[in-house]
Amino acid sequence: MPATDKQDYYKVLGVSRDAKDDEIRKTYRKLARKHHPDLNPGDKAAEERFKKVQEAYDILSDPKKRQVYDQYGFYSDNIPPGGPGGGGAGQHEPGMGFGGFDFSDFVNRGGGPARGESGGDFRDIFSQFFGRKGDERSSTPEKGSDLEYGLNIDFWESIRGTQVRLNVVRQEICETCSGSGSVGGATTVCPECDGSGQVTQMAGAMKFSLTCPRCNGKGRLRNVCPTCHGDGRLAKPEVVDVRIPPGAQGGSRLRVAGKGNAGRNGAAAGDLYITVRVEPHAFFRREGDDIHIQVPISVSEAGLGAKIEVPTIDGRALLKVPQGTQNGQKFRLREKGVMNTRKNKRGDEIVEVAIHAPKVQDERVKELLRELSQADQEDPRAAIWSKV
């Protein structure tokens, strides 16, 4: 059997093997948001981690794929749940029968392939379990895959909300064949298995009966749609209107239902997930629902106290600076932050003051500063010297 790169998908997502679907979905979204390339520009390690998380979620979020993975330790499209051919463990499988084993060939160690048989080794025989696909697609409904897009918005759009138009390339149902992948009702006999749906293959002295890889055991080939080349879907650009709610944070993930890739054989389409990245503001800084800002004040305002105007996301607001305010001191303006619609509550604005030293441009200013130094004999570095 060919070697396979076995990934521990449960370990990749950091969940237990008996984790429920909701836990897997929540963990995936958290990791996808953390390692998304749009949020980690130029970070190759984050990009590789994101791909592994995406691969793990693709398997573990699908009940059938997860069943195969749990049973074999890996996943292949050609292994149905329950084992090759869909049976339980230990049962005879029609997809890979051992009834054709020829003991005389085994004893004699010889003989070439008989008419209608194909020679090979174990690698050829088991290759269908590791991604080998024929020309015929499975008729089982398969939900469309989700899409991930990154979106840059400015600070004010994140605060107030906005409506954006996003250009998305997604797989849509082929109009020529209506998603079936074939046109016309006529089919032709599969030339590889002569219509039997089974092929015989030799591995040394052993003879195996396998499902025909070209027609997937159907025995007949359909007329492939010339537009989608048998896939049933086509990649097409689409403009999607996306509403960014007020208060959206950087790294938040929005879901647009049904705007992922189209499903196969009548299955539902996947979803579109949009990771928001907020561009920084010149002087406002957001932490959770609170807004932080640094505001300069004069020496006299800090020493004597004053009422000053400070900017907020709603406009100007009055802030009382008490007498003797120190550089770097912080003040809180209640409910002047971002509105949290889930909590129905606003955050606060945190104002940090920075004392601005006066410019000494004439003798009058110098004289006043000399008088101040004479009146205030306190050593501002006394606390430092006491601890040295």
C-alpha positions as CSV (number, residue, x, y, z in Angstrom):
1,M,0.0,0.0,0.0
2,P,1.4,3.4,-0.9
3,A,2.6,5.6,1.9
4,T,0.2,8.4,2.9
5,D,0.8,11.6,4.8
6,K,-1.5,11.0,7.7
7,Q,-2.6,14.1,9.5
8,D,-4.2,14.0,13.0
9,Y,-7.0,16.4,12.1
10,Y,-8.3,16.3,15.7
11,K,-5.0,17.5,16.9
12,V,-4.8,20.2,14.2
13,L,-8.1,21.7,15.5
14,G,-7.3,20.9,19.1
15,V,-10.5,18.9,19.8
16,S,-11.1,15.4,21.2
17,R,-12.1,12.6,18.9
18,D,-15.6,12.6,20.3
19,A,-16.1,16.3,19.8
20,K,-19.6,17.4,18.7
21,D,-20.2,19.3,15.4
22,D,-20.8,22.6,17.2
23,E,-17.5,22.4,19.1
24,I,-15.6,21.5,15.8
25,R,-17.3,24.4,14.0
26,K,-16.6,27.0,16.8
27,T,-12.9,25.9,17.1
28,Y,-12.4,26.0,13.4
29,R,-13.8,29.5,13.1
30,K,-11.6,30.7,16.0
31,L,-8.4,29.2,14.4
32,A,-9.3,30.4,10.9
33,R,-9.8,33.9,12.1
34,K,-6.5,33.7,14.0
35,H,-4.3,32.3,11.2
36,H,-6.1,33.9,8.2
37,P,-3.6,35.2,5.6
38,D,-5.3,38.5,5.4
39,L,-4.8,39.1,9.1
40,N,-1.2,37.8,8.9
41,P,0.3,39.4,5.8
42,G,3.6,37.9,4.8
43,D,3.5,35.2,7.5
44,K,4.1,31.9,5.7
45,A,3.8,29.9,8.9
46,A,0.3,31.3,9.6
47,E,-0.7,30.6,5.9
48,E,0.4,27.0,6.2
49,R,-1.4,26.7,9.6
50,F,-4.5,28.1,8.0
51,K,-4.4,25.6,5.2
52,K,-4.1,22.7,7.7
53,V,-7.0,24.0,9.7
54,Q,-9.1,24.3,6.6
55,E,-8.2,20.8,5.5
56,A,-9.0,19.4,8.9
57,Y,-12.4,21.1,9.1
58,D,-13.3,20.0,5.6
59,I,-13.0,16.3,6.7
60,L,-14.3,16.5,10.3
61,S,-17.3,18.8,9.4
62,D,-18.7,16.2,7.0
63,P,-20.2,13.2,8.7
64,K,-19.4,10.8,5.9
65,K,-15.8,12.0,5.5
66,R,-15.3,11.9,9.3
67,Q,-16.6,8.3,9.5
68,V,-14.1,7.2,6.9
69,Y,-11.3,9.1,8.6
70,D,-12.1,7.7,12.0
71,Q,-12.1,4.2,10.5
72,Y,-8.9,4.3,8.4
73,G,-6.9,7.2,9.8
74,F,-7.0,9.0,6.5
75,Y,-9.6,10.1,3.9
76,S,-10.1,9.3,0.2
77,D,-13.0,10.1,-2.0
78,N,-13.0,6.5,-3.2
79,I,-13.6,5.0,0.2
80,P,-17.3,5.1,1.1
81,P,-18.4,5.0,4.8
82,G,-18.1,1.5,6.2
83,G,-15.2,0.5,3.9
84,P,-14.6,-0.1,0.2
85,G,-17.9,-0.9,-1.5
86,G,-19.9,0.4,1.5
87,G,-19.9,-2.8,3.6
88,G,-18.9,-3.2,7.2
89,A,-15.6,-4.4,8.5
90,G,-14.8,-8.0,7.6
91,Q,-17.5,-8.3,4.9
92,H,-16.9,-9.2,1.3
93,E,-16.6,-6.0,-0.7
94,P,-17.9,-5.8,-4.3
95,G,-15.5,-3.0,-5.0
96,M,-12.4,-5.1,-4.2
97,G,-13.2,-8.9,-4.3
98,F,-10.7,-11.6,-3.5
99,G,-12.8,-14.3,-5.2
100,G,-10.7,-14.0,-8.3
101,F,-7.6,-15.2,-6.5
102,D,-5.9,-17.9,-8.6
103,F,-4.1,-20.4,-6.3
104,S,-2.5,-22.2,-9.2
105,D,-0.9,-18.9,-10.2
106,F,0.3,-18.4,-6.7
107,V,1.8,-21.9,-6.5
108,N,3.5,-21.6,-9.9
109,R,4.6,-18.0,-9.3
110,G,4.1,-17.2,-12.9
111,G,1.8,-16.4,-15.8
112,G,1.2,-13.0,-17.4
113,P,-2.1,-11.2,-17.4
114,A,-5.0,-13.0,-19.0
115,R,-7.1,-11.5,-21.7
116,G,-9.1,-8.5,-20.4
117,E,-6.9,-8.3,-17.3
118,S,-4.4,-5.6,-16.4
119,G,-1.1,-6.3,-14.8
120,G,0.3,-4.4,-11.8
121,D,1.3,-4.6,-8.2
122,F,-0.3,-3.7,-4.9
123,R,0.4,0.0,-5.4
124,D,-1.8,-0.1,-8.6
125,I,-4.5,-2.1,-6.9
126,F,-4.9,0.1,-3.9
127,S,-4.3,3.4,-5.7
128,Q,-8.0,4.0,-6.0
129,F,-8.1,4.5,-2.2
130,F,-5.7,7.4,-2.4
131,G,-7.4,9.9,-4.7
132,R,-7.6,8.0,-8.0
133,K,-10.8,9.2,-9.8
134,G,-12.4,8.0,-12.9
135,D,-14.3,10.0,-15.6
136,E,-17.7,9.5,-13.9
137,R,-18.6,11.6,-10.9
138,S,-20.5,10.1,-7.9
139,S,-24.3,10.9,-8.0
140,T,-24.3,11.4,-4.2
141,P,-25.4,14.9,-3.3
142,E,-22.5,16.9,-2.0
143,K,-22.8,20.3,-0.3
144,G,-20.8,23.1,-1.8
145,S,-17.6,24.2,-0.1
146,D,-17.4,27.5,1.9
147,L,-15.5,30.5,0.7
148,E,-13.2,32.8,2.7
149,Y,-12.6,36.4,1.8
150,G,-10.9,39.3,3.5
151,L,-12.3,42.8,3.5
152,N,-10.6,46.1,4.5
153,I,-12.8,48.8,6.0
154,D,-11.8,52.1,7.5
155,F,-12.2,53.1,11.2
156,W,-15.5,55.0,10.7
157,E,-17.1,52.3,8.6
158,S,-16.4,49.8,11.5
159,I,-18.0,52.2,14.0
160,R,-21.0,53.3,12.1
161,G,-21.5,50.2,9.9
162,T,-21.6,50.2,6.1
163,Q,-22.8,48.4,3.0
164,V,-20.1,47.1,0.6
165,R,-20.1,45.3,-2.7
166,L,-17.7,42.4,-2.8
167,N,-16.5,40.8,-6.1
168,V,-16.5,37.1,-5.5
169,V,-15.5,34.2,-7.8
170,R,-17.7,31.2,-6.9
171,Q,-18.6,27.9,-8.5
172,E,-22.2,28.1,-10.0
173,I,-24.4,25.5,-11.5
174,C,-23.7,25.0,-15.2
175,E,-26.6,26.3,-17.2
176,T,-25.9,23.9,-20.2
177,C,-26.3,20.7,-18.2
178,S,-28.2,22.0,-15.1
179,G,-25.4,20.7,-12.9
180,S,-25.6,17.1,-14.1
181,G,-22.2,17.2,-16.0
182,S,-23.7,15.5,-19.0
183,V,-25.9,16.4,-22.0
184,G,-28.4,14.2,-23.8
185,G,-29.8,10.9,-22.5
186,A,-27.6,8.6,-24.5
187,T,-24.6,6.9,-23.0
188,T,-21.9,4.7,-24.3
189,V,-20.5,1.4,-23.1
190,C,-17.3,1.9,-21.0
191,P,-14.4,0.6,-23.1
192,E,-12.3,-0.2,-20.1
193,C,-14.7,-2.7,-18.5
194,D,-16.8,-3.6,-21.5
195,G,-19.9,-2.5,-19.6
196,S,-19.4,-4.9,-16.6
197,G,-18.4,-2.1,-14.2
198,Q,-15.6,-4.4,-12.9
199,V,-12.0,-4.8,-14.0
200,T,-9.5,-7.5,-13.1
201,Q,-6.0,-6.7,-12.0
202,M,-3.0,-8.8,-11.2
203,A,-0.6,-8.2,-8.4
204,G,2.1,-10.7,-8.8
205,A,0.3,-14.0,-8.6
206,M,-2.9,-12.6,-7.1
207,K,-5.9,-11.6,-9.1
208,F,-8.2,-8.9,-7.8
209,S,-11.6,-7.7,-9.0
210,L,-11.9,-3.9,-8.8
211,T,-14.5,-1.3,-9.5
212,C,-13.8,0.2,-12.9
213,P,-12.0,3.5,-12.3
214,R,-13.3,5.0,-15.5
215,C,-17.0,4.6,-15.0
216,N,-17.1,4.1,-11.2
217,G,-18.8,0.7,-11.7
218,K,-21.7,1.9,-13.8
219,G,-20.5,0.2,-17.0
220,R,-21.5,3.2,-19.1
221,L,-20.1,6.6,-19.9
222,R,-22.2,9.7,-20.1
223,N,-21.9,12.4,-22.8
224,V,-19.8,15.0,-21.0
225,C,-21.1,18.5,-21.0
226,P,-18.9,20.6,-23.4
227,T,-19.3,23.7,-21.2
228,C,-18.3,22.5,-17.8
229,H,-16.4,19.4,-19.0
230,G,-18.4,17.1,-16.8
231,D,-18.0,18.9,-13.5
232,G,-21.5,20.4,-13.4
233,R,-20.3,23.7,-12.2
234,L,-18.4,26.7,-13.6
235,A,-16.4,29.4,-11.9
236,K,-18.1,32.8,-12.4
237,P,-17.6,36.2,-10.8
238,E,-20.5,37.6,-8.8
239,V,-21.1,40.9,-6.9
240,V,-22.3,40.2,-3.4
241,D,-23.8,43.0,-1.2
242,V,-22.4,42.7,2.3
243,R,-23.8,44.6,5.3
244,I,-21.1,45.5,7.9
245,P,-23.0,46.0,11.2
246,P,-22.1,49.0,13.4
247,G,-19.3,48.2,15.9
248,A,-17.6,45.5,13.8
249,Q,-14.2,44.7,15.1
250,G,-11.0,43.8,13.3
251,G,-10.8,40.1,12.9
252,S,-14.6,39.6,13.2
253,R,-16.1,37.0,10.8
254,L,-19.3,37.6,8.9
255,R,-21.4,34.9,7.2
256,V,-23.4,35.3,4.0
257,A,-25.5,32.1,3.7
258,G,-25.6,30.3,0.3
259,K,-22.9,32.4,-1.4
260,G,-20.2,29.8,-1.3
261,N,-19.6,27.3,-4.1
262,A,-22.6,25.5,-5.5
263,G,-23.3,22.0,-4.3
264,R,-23.4,18.9,-6.5
265,N,-26.4,16.8,-7.5
266,G,-29.0,19.2,-5.9
267,A,-27.1,19.7,-2.6
268,A,-27.1,23.1,-1.0
269,A,-24.4,25.7,-1.7
270,G,-21.7,26.5,0.8
271,D,-21.5,29.8,2.7
272,L,-19.3,32.9,2.2
273,Y,-17.3,34.0,5.2
274,I,-15.8,37.5,5.3
275,T,-13.0,38.3,7.7
276,V,-13.0,42.1,8.5
277,R,-9.8,44.1,8.9
278,V,-10.1,47.6,10.2
279,E,-7.6,50.2,9.1
280,P,-6.1,52.3,12.0
281,H,-7.2,55.8,12.9
282,A,-4.9,58.8,13.2
283,F,-5.5,59.2,17.0
284,F,-8.5,57.0,18.1
285,R,-7.5,53.5,19.2
286,R,-10.1,50.8,19.9
287,E,-9.8,48.2,22.6
288,G,-13.0,46.0,22.8
289,D,-15.8,48.5,23.1
290,D,-13.7,51.2,24.6
291,I,-12.0,54.1,22.6
292,H,-8.6,55.3,23.7
293,I,-7.1,58.7,22.9
294,Q,-4.1,60.8,24.1
295,V,-4.8,64.5,24.5
296,P,-2.2,67.2,25.1
297,I,-2.7,69.8,27.9
298,S,-0.7,72.8,29.0
299,V,1.4,73.1,32.2
300,S,-1.1,75.7,33.5
301,E,-4.1,73.5,32.8
302,A,-2.4,70.6,34.5
303,G,-1.4,72.7,37.5
304,L,-4.4,74.9,38.0
305,G,-7.1,72.6,36.6
306,A,-9.3,73.3,33.6
307,K,-12.3,72.3,31.5
308,I,-11.1,71.2,28.0
309,E,-12.8,69.9,24.9
310,V,-11.7,66.5,23.7
311,P,-12.7,64.6,20.5
312,T,-15.0,61.6,20.7
313,I,-16.5,59.4,18.0
314,D,-19.7,61.4,18.5
315,G,-18.0,64.8,18.3
316,R,-16.6,67.2,21.0
317,A,-17.1,66.5,24.7
318,L,-16.1,68.5,27.9
319,L,-13.5,66.9,30.2
320,K,-12.7,68.4,33.7
321,V,-9.0,68.3,34.3
322,P,-8.5,68.5,38.1
323,Q,-5.8,70.7,39.7
324,G,-2.5,69.0,40.0
325,T,-3.1,66.5,37.1
326,Q,0.0,64.5,36.3
327,N,1.4,63.6,32.9
328,G,0.0,60.3,31.6
329,Q,-3.0,60.4,33.9
330,K,-6.2,58.8,32.5
331,F,-9.8,59.9,32.7
332,R,-13.0,58.0,31.7
333,L,-15.8,59.4,29.7
334,R,-18.8,57.1,30.4
335,E,-20.7,55.7,27.4
336,K,-18.6,57.6,24.8
337,G,-17.2,54.3,23.3
338,V,-18.6,51.9,20.7
339,M,-22.1,50.6,20.8
340,N,-22.3,46.8,21.4
341,T,-25.6,45.7,19.9
342,R,-25.5,42.3,21.5
343,K,-25.1,43.7,25.0
344,N,-27.2,46.8,24.1
345,K,-24.5,48.9,25.9
346,R,-21.9,51.4,24.9
347,G,-18.3,51.3,25.9
348,D,-16.3,54.2,27.4
349,E,-13.7,56.6,26.1
350,I,-10.4,56.6,28.0
351,V,-8.5,60.0,27.7
352,E,-4.8,60.0,28.6
353,V,-3.4,63.5,29.1
354,A,0.1,64.4,28.0
355,I,1.5,67.7,29.5
356,H,2.9,69.9,26.8
357,A,5.9,72.0,27.8
358,P,5.7,75.7,26.9
359,K,7.9,77.1,24.2
360,V,10.4,79.7,25.6
361,Q,10.3,82.5,23.1
362,D,10.8,85.7,25.1
363,E,12.2,86.9,28.4
364,R,8.8,87.2,30.0
365,V,8.2,83.4,29.7
366,K,11.6,82.7,31.1
367,E,11.0,84.9,34.1
368,L,7.7,83.2,34.8
369,L,9.4,79.8,34.6
370,R,12.1,81.0,37.0
371,E,9.5,82.2,39.5
372,L,7.7,78.9,39.2
373,S,10.9,77.0,39.9
374,Q,11.5,79.1,43.0
375,A,8.0,78.6,44.3
376,D,8.0,74.9,43.6
377,Q,11.0,73.4,45.4
378,E,9.8,69.8,45.2
379,D,12.3,67.4,43.4
380,P,10.3,65.5,40.8
381,R,13.0,62.8,40.8
382,A,13.0,62.2,44.5
383,A,11.0,59.0,44.3
384,I,13.6,57.5,41.8
385,W,16.6,58.4,44.1
386,S,14.9,56.9,47.1
387,K,14.9,53.5,45.3
388,V,18.3,53.5,43.7
